[in-house]
Amino acid sequence: MVLGSLAFWIIFIVAVLAVLVVDLLVFNRNPHEVTIKEAAITSVVWITLSLAFNAYIWWYDTRVGGPEPSRRALEFLTGYIIEYSLSVDNLFVFLVIFSFFRVPASMQHRVLFWGILGALLMRGGFIFAGTALLQRWAWVMIIFGGLLIVTGGRMLFSKEDDEVEPDKNPVLRFLKRIGMPTTTKYHGAKFFALEGGRRVATPLFVVLIVLETTDLVFALDSIPAIFAITKETFIVFTSNICAVLGLRSLYFLLQNMMGKFHYLKPALALVLLFIGVKMVIDYFDLHVPIGISLAVVGGMLLVGVVASLLRPVPPSAAVAAEMGETKEEAAVVAGASIGSATEADVVGDLEAKEHPPEETMDGDV
């Protein structure tokens, strides 16, 4: 078999699906709060599996031979590191969304699982579409590179007080507009339940929609970055998927430490700027060797992490504000329906949040 052939695609996708099924039905059959120890172990497992696949690519190409037997292995590793590191920015947004919607800790893993599964499908579509565009119009490289440069510059010079506002998510606002019936009660791990004889969406479903659309925006930035490393669809796809698979464990591992790595954001911005410039000059046949790209990306990220540890951010009121929301923000997602809420609805729901009722499983479907 040739690496990247249909057989390899089938084997990889089947292996990913098998691992996800085992994760859902065996290790996380019952909803529970993920501990730091569990998150650390699963993070090591996902990283080990990814690096093992990377080693297999190196072994395969070395056995087959060729002028650059280690090229694809280096491309996979560089793409994996870029996607995995860019995921840190996603994780902060996940934390804000979970806090905003008051998602119980025991339910966060489930909603992330289905969110990641949806992200795999969306990113797969983006990757195939991007490959088709690059094969048909090579100048699209300049557009992708420019997008990364703009994103990196915006990330580098954005204000520290920029806030994520889940209530302004366009899909969520659409659901409000059509008056989709919802409930404020968490019915265990269910996305839909029966209340008063009608099917309603639980808050978990609303959170899932917000997570999916948020990841869609991040994918528009991260996927072009890997195309700057390699144009080989199989390498782009597998490196991206391997990084996304470890996203849940990374979230639970770092959710209480994200504020400590305050220099990682500018480091990621510099990575995007470097990759964007590399993508543009590649179009003009000015190529940066993959080894140098890996060294630059890894070096920037390492400097960001080390600098954050050597110069920790001082305690401030912003840290406390980061973990809480105002009652006005909470009211946005309250109400018996996603549709418009009356003043009485808002007051009642705010009181319910201050004295939350016990979760009910009645009417689950």
Buried (B, 14 or more C-beta within 10 A) or exposed (E): EEBBEEEBBEEBBEEBEEBBEEBBEEEBEEBEEBEEEBBEEBBEBBBEBBBEBBEEBBEBBEEEEEEEBBBBBBBBBBBBBBBBBBBBBBBBBBBBBBBBBBBBEBBBBBBBBBBBBBBBEBBBEBBEEBBEBBEEEEEBBBBBBBBBBBBBBEBBEEEEEEEBEBBEBEBBEEBBEEEBBBBBBBBBBBBBBBBEEEEBBBBBBBBBBBBBBBBBEBBEBBBBBBBBBBBBBBBBBBBBBBBBBBBBBBBBBBBEEBBBBBBBBBBBBBBBBBBBBBBBBBBEEEEBEBEEBBEBBBEBBEBBBEBBEEEEEEEEEEEEEBEEBEEEBBBBBBBBBBBEBEEEBBBBBBEEBEEEEEEBEEBEE
